[in-house]
Amino acid sequence: MNSAGRALRWLLLSLLLLAGFGQRGYSQQVPEKLPDVIFLLIGQSNMAGRAALADGDDKPLPNIMLLNEKHAWIPATNPLNRFASDRKKLSMQRIGPGDGFARRLNQALPGKQIGLIVNARGGSSINEWAKGKPLYDNTIKRVQANKSIQLAGIIWHQGESDRNDPNYHDKLGQLIKNLRTDMNSPKLPFIAGQIYGNGPVNDVFRDLPQKIPHTGFATSKGLTVFDKVHFDRQSQQVLGARYADVYLRLSGHKPR
């Protein structure tokens, strides 16, 4: 065999060895590990977060993962709503209750990794969250993109756009039913938060645990806003912790 033939032979052999290494090593796909408990966070602008970011808010939350736009789990950093399928412009996404919610759960559930799927849309009405509408359908698609996801609970902060809707109770009840059906989880915890100020919609939220099983109510009593609607950063942290405490009670855990 001449020198050109030997060189070609070694080249082919090298390629085969590299291919074999790749199959055994780096090219092998390992299934992604899911967080231990996963929550869906939906609603309008207060859930998306409008409170200003503070120094350090862009650092990863301890032991918290966030589902991104590619359906992959990444370390959670604010703004948590930046991957929402139907969000408004990125500059409007800031601090919502998800931050305080996740931090509180991290304290209460040691050893558990928390996963967040945040899919809020500022200014949205509950009518836009009806099944068949983009907000609802795109939210379901994000959750169901990974068939292994089993939600531990849903937190809902919406109602500013519908504070005087006389049919809000029926619409919310249908939303809860749709979510539980599509998630194949008839007892899936659903927690609604009180909006700032007065309005009949807050009566719906307050009465929800007596009307629909496995639901909860997070009060906003004593919290403050930086305008007439949106909770300030400190209030968002407190509200998020209240959501977490309600979940812990619903799920049989004792808040620490």
Secondary structure as UniProt FT lines:
FT   HELIX           3..24
FT   TURN            25..27
FT   STRAND          37..43
FT   HELIX           45..48
FT   TURN            55..58
FT   TURN            62..63
FT   STRAND          64..67
FT   TURN            69..70
FT   STRAND          73..75
FT   HELIX           80..83
FT   TURN            85..86
FT   HELIX           90..92
FT   HELIX           97..108
FT   TURN            110..111
FT   STRAND          114..118
FT   TURN            122..123
FT   HELIX           126..129
FT   TURN            131..132
FT   HELIX           134..144
FT   TURN            147..148
FT   STRAND          151..157
FT   HELIX           160..162
FT   TURN            163..164
FT   TURN            166..167
FT   HELIX           168..182
FT   TURN            183..184
FT   TURN            186..187
FT   STRAND          190..193
FT   HELIX           200..211
FT   TURN            213..214
FT   STRAND          215..218
FT   TURN            221..222
FT   HELIX           233..250
FT   TURN            251..252
//
